[in-house]
Amino acid sequence: MKLGLFIALLVPFAAHAADYFLVINDHQFHPAELTIPSGTKIRLMIENQDASPEEFDSHALNREKVIAGYGAAMIYIGPLSPGRYSFSGEFHAATAQGAIVAQ
């Protein structure tokens, strides 16, 4: 498959992903639990309001992303089967804990 055709096939799929938001503040994720529809691809927007970087880390979701201090990141997730998928902030794992619940 040619690269241009491959990209053209992916763009409409990505454009239809629903947006969900997480904020990192005081080394915690807000909300700590995010409910999304199962079977749907989502775009997770993460804003880091702390001065220090944080890493969104989830073995359950197979995702890792470093978010710079006062920075933001976007991660595509799913479609997920119904269930609970934990994540943490690797740099502040004692306080930065959360879960995505697919229903």
N, C-alpha and C positions, 0 to 999 in steps of 0.2 A: 504494500500500500504506500502511496506517495505521502510524504510528510504533510503537504498542504491539505490533502483530503483528510488525513488523520486529525489534524488540528481543527478543521472545519466540522468534523463529527463530534469533537469534544466540546467545543465552545457552546453550542446550544444546550448540551447536558449541564454544563457548569452554570450557565446563565439561569437555569430554572431551579437551582438549589435555594432552599429557604435560608434566610439569615437568622442566626442566633448569636447572642452576645454574652461574653464574660468580661469582668473587670478584675484586675489584680490591684488590691489596695491593702496596705499594711500587711503584706505578704500572705494574703488570703484571696481566694477566688470568690467572687460575688456574681450570681448566686452560687452557693456551694453545690446545689443540685439543680440540674437543668433537664427539663423534660422535653423530649422531642418525639415526633411520630416515628414509629418503626417503619421500615421499608422505604424511607425517604432519604435522599442525599441532602445534607445540610452544609451550609458554609458557616463555620464558627469564627466569629470575629472576637479577638482577645485584645483588650486595651490594658497596658501596664501603667498604672498611675503612680507607681513607686519609682524612686530614683535608681534603684538597683535592678539589674536584669533578673528575669525568672525564666525557667524552662518548663513549658507545658509538656508533661511526660505521661504517657498512658500505654502500658503494655497491652491492655485489653483492646485499645483502639489502634494499636500499632502506629502511634504518632509521637513525635518529639519535635518541639519547636522552641528555640530561644527567642524571647521577646525582650528587647532592649529596655532599659529604664526610660520611662515616658514614651515608650514605643507601642506599636500595635502589630498584630499578625493575623493572618487568615489561614484557616485550616479546613479542608474539605473532609467530611466524615460521612460514612454510610454508603448505601443504605444499611441500616442495622436491624438485626433480629430483636424482638422484644427482650429486654434485660437491662441490667445495671452495669455500666462501664466506668470503672474508677479512673481518676487521673490525679496527678499531684504536681506541685512545683518542685522540681528537683533541687533547686538552690535553697529552698525554705520548706523542706518536706514536713517539718513538725507542724506548720500552720497552714500551708497551702495544700489543702485536700479538697477533693470534690468528686462528683459523679455525674455522668449523663445517663438518664433513664429513658430508654426507648420503649414506647407503649403503642 
